């Protein structure tokens, strides 16, 4: 079974998807981390982030891999080629670069193939921005998770502080609003809710409450398919 969680930056997708995967006994696939890995390597190789040919070549030749401990839903390490980028993909620099990379059509094609390969034959919780619309339109459960811009900025500021990166709330808010504009207006796979997605506004909800709602959707989908609850 595939559980697809889409939504804008800072909506809580990663935290929600990780907890949902742990509760359900599924694997967690963070597609955003894959684009971040490409962005980090592009920066390291001093590529122009708007150079589609150069960044696409990187995405086609380097495979993004997630290392899991036995029985763990969550990856312990993210690598691209021979490079460990587990920490680097969560920096403010990666935050600023990822949308530029993710809007490139040929890069998305390369990543889509890798994402489908990783998920094939597995029960997975997948989160991103076009999972239910493009990557896995056949997903049995689709959720569009959102929250107010100010709440999303508050969460992202707190996350960066925990990682030792000092950033201002207003700066993060501007970055989020700018990224929303880029993601929702890009020509290829723009950020949008799938027609059959259930929209959840997490502004006033705890993570546990959001995950409870997703679990209920999974149980409902399994019941409808005649499988175990």
N, C-alpha and C positions, 0 to 999 in steps of 0.2 A: 504494500500500500504506500502511496505517496501523499504526504500532507504538505501542501504548498502554502507558504506564508509570504505574502507580498506587503509592501508598504514603504513609506518614505524614511529618510535617515532619522534615527533617534526615536522611532516609534516603539522600540522594544522588541523588534523582530528576533535579534540574536538571542537575547536572554530568554524570551518566550520559547523559541524553537529548541534551544538547548534543554530547558526544563521539560518541555513536551516530549522530546526524544527520550530523555531519561525515564520519565514516567511510563511511556508506551513501550519501552524496550526497542526503539528504532535507532537507526544511525542518524546523526545530525550532519547535514551538508550545508555549509555556508558558502553560497555562490559569490557573495560579495567579497569574501576573503580571496577568491580566485582572481577577481579583477584587481583587488588590492595588490596581490602578489605580482601581477603583470605590471601594475603601476610602479611598484617599488623597484622592480628590476629595470624598468624603462628609465627611471630616474638614475639608478646606479650606473646604467650604461650611457647616460647623458643623451638619451633620445628626446626629440621633440614630441611631447605628448599628443600633439595634433597630427603627427606624421603617421598616417594610417598604414602605409606600407612598412615602415620600420617597426612599429609596435605590433602589427599583425605578424610579421616575420618572427618576432620574439614569442608571441602567443602560440604560433604553430610549431615552433621547434622545442619549446620548453613545456613540460607537463607539470601541472600543479597537483601535488599529492598531499593527502591527509594521513598522518600516522595515528593509529588507534591502539590502545592497550586492549588486551583480550577482554571481551565482554563490555567494553566501555562505549557509550553512545557518543561521547565527545572526542574529537581529535586532540592529541597531545602535542602535535607538531605539524606545521605547514611548511612544505618545501616547494621550490620551483627549480627544476633542474637539480643542480648540486647545492643550491643555496637554501639555508634555513631562514625563513622570513617570518617566523611565528611572532616575534616582537615588532618587527619593522612595519607590518601591515596595520598596526593599531596606533600609529603615530599621527599627529596633526598633518604631517607632510603627506601621508597616505590618504588622509581624509580629503585634502585639497586636490590630490591628483586623480583619484579614482574615477570621478565622473567624466573627466576628459577621455580616459581610456575606455570606459564602459559605453560611451556613445559611438564608438567606431564600429561600423557594421561588420567588417571582416574579423575584428577581434571578438565580437559577440558570437560569430559563427564558430570560431575556433573553441571558445569556451563552452558553447552549447554542446558541442560534440563530447567534450570532456565531462561535462556535468551529467549527460545522459549515460555515459559509460560508467561513471562512478555509482549511479543510482540503480543501474540495471540489475534486476532480480533481487533487490533488497527492499525492506521496509525502511523508508527514510522520511525525515522531516526536513524540508528544503526551504530556505528563506532567501529572498532577494527582491527584485523589483519587477521581474517579468516571468516569474515561475509559473503562475497559473494561466498566463496568457500566451506565452511562447515556448518556454522550456518543457513544461509538463502540462499541456492543456488537458490531458486525460487524467490528471490527479483526482483521486477519489474525494479528497477534502481540500477546499480552497478557502483561505482566509485573507482578507485585506485588513491589515492592522495599522491604525493611525493614532495620532494624538495631536494636541494643539502645538503650534510651533514653539511657544514659550516652554511648554513642558518637555518637548523633545530637546530643546537647547539646554534646559536644566539637567536632564539626564546625561547628555553628551559631555557637558562641563564636568559633572561628577565623575564620569568614567575616565576622562583624561586626567583629572586630579588624582584618582586612584593609581594611575599609571605613572604618576610623577611629572605630568605635563601641565604647567600652569597656563590656563587660558581664561579669557574674560567671557562672561555670559553673553554680552551683546555681540562680541566677535563671533561666538559660536552660532548665535541666532542668525546673524547675517550670512554665515557660511551655509547654514541649513536652508535658509530661504533661497539662497543662490543655487544650491544643489537641487532643491525642489524644482526650480525653474528649468534647470538644465535637464533633469531626469524626466520631467513631465512633457517637455516640448521637443525632445530629441526625435529625429526622424525614425530611428530604428528602435523597436521595442520600448516605447515610452512607458513611464511609470503610470499604471492605471489598474483599477480593479477588474478582474475577470467578471464576466456577466453573471456567472454562477457562484461567485465568491460571497462568503458571509463577511460583512464589514464589522469590525470590532474597534471601537474608540477606547483606547486605554488610558486616556487622560486622567480619569477618576477611578481607574481600576488597578488593583494590585496585580503583580505578575501571576500569582496563584489563581486569581479570579479569571484572568485571560486564559491560562492553561486549562482550568476547569472547563471553560467553554469549548476549547479545542478538543479536549478529551471527549466531551459529550458529542461533538460532531463526528469524531472517529467512531465511537460506539454506534451512533446512528447509521453511519455509512456501512459498518460491518453488518449490522442487523439487516439493513436493506439488501445487502449482497448475500445474506444467508450464512455469514461466517460467524465465528465466536465473538462475543462481546469483550 
